Amino acid sequence: MTPHNASDDSCWSDLDRPPLNATALRRGLVREGSLYREVDLVQRTGSTNSDLVARAAAGTADEGTVLVAEEQTEGKGRLDRRWTAPPRSGLFFSVYLRPAEVPVARWGWLPLLTGVAVATGLSRAAGVDTALKWPNDLLVTVGGEERKAGGILAERAGADGVVIGVGINVTLRADELPVPQAGSLVLAGAVSTDRDPLLRAVLRSLEDWYGRWRSAGGDPGVSGLQEAYVAGCATLGRTVRAELPAERSIVGEAVAVDGDGRLVIATGAGVQEPVGAGDIVHLRPA
């Protein structure tokens, strides 16, 4: 953590972006019987995921530890991409999970589970309809166009843990967008951009879905996760291009998400091919 001192921008330098209230977050989330054991807030760090993975490796993080940053300078996306945004313009956090009751083969559902949880929480607290692009993007509608407003990254943490990282653009203005395809909750017409209740809503939704999934031994059908993901997935029913390792690609219709969380693509050759990892490009609207 880099200290935030008087020579830096004041915490209130942008009155539209007040700081998060760590005390209120802990009071609302850390309670008897809760998943959450610790909620730490830092002003600035490179990556909350990297920090929490390191803490897990050092044995200084329990399951349910949440690390939140007001600003990430080296936020990570998939395929070593970087995620950057102005201070206090979004929600940037990671959660350490240890799903001991769930076979490791089913841990691939955790990013999809997190997507469902985030979409559910934002719908309730921000009044924004958030769609899911397989496997890990959060989409909102801005001016009739689909825009990416967030992303999810899961990283293994030791032999028995996973760190889930989430980044959500909340108050990012049009002139601050890193790319034209990006969006934010405020640009999507959110009824609230108060980050404290938004973060609490998302984390409570994550706790709920994680509890259901874990109680079902990670079974996506029994827990209702597969059905919920399919219902919120904007990728299904569209023509897509899957960009795969070794410079291979597949074009076809995304027809299903299977029991392993893979996207099933029906190609023009009549083959249904499951994709477990890769970049997905939406080629036409659903």
Stockholm file with secondary structure:
# STOCKHOLM 1.0

chainA/1-286         MTPHNASDDSCWSDLDRPPLNATALRRGLVREGSLYREVDLVQRTGSTNSDLVARAAAGTADEGTVLVAEEQTEGKGRLDRRWTAPPRSGLFFSVYLRPAEVPVARWGWLPLLTGVAVATGLSRAAGVDTALKWPNDLLVTVGGEERKAGGILAERAGADGVVIGVGINVTLRADELPVPQAGSLVLAGAVSTDRDPLLRAVLRSLEDWYGRWRSAGGDPGVSGLQEAYVAGCATLGRTVRAELPAERSIVGEAVAVDGDGRLVIATGAGVQEPVGAGDIVHLRPA
#=GR chainA/1-286 SS CCCCCTTSCCTTSSTTSCCCCHHHHHHHHCCTTCSCCEEEEEEEESCHHHHHHHHHHTTCCCTTEEEEEEEESSEECGGGCEECCCTTSEEEEEEEECCTTSCGGGGGGHHHHHHHHHHHHHHHHHCCCCEEETTTEEEEEETTEEEEEEEEEEEECSSSCEEEEEEEESSCCGGGCSSTTBCCTTTTTCSCCCHHHHHHHHHHHHHHHHHHHHHTTTCTTTTSHHHHHHHHBSSTTSEEEEEEGGGEEEEEEEEEECTTSCEEEEETTSCEEEESSCEEEECSCC
#=GC SS_cons         CCCCCTTSCCTTSSTTSCCCCHHHHHHHHCCTTCSCCEEEEEEEESCHHHHHHHHHHTTCCCTTEEEEEEEESSEECGGGCEECCCTTSEEEEEEEECCTTSCGGGGGGHHHHHHHHHHHHHHHHHCCCCEEETTTEEEEEETTEEEEEEEEEEEECSSSCEEEEEEEESSCCGGGCSSTTBCCTTTTTCSCCCHHHHHHHHHHHHHHHHHHHHHTTTCTTTTSHHHHHHHHBSSTTSEEEEEEGGGEEEEEEEEEECTTSCEEEEETTSCEEEESSCEEEECSCC
//
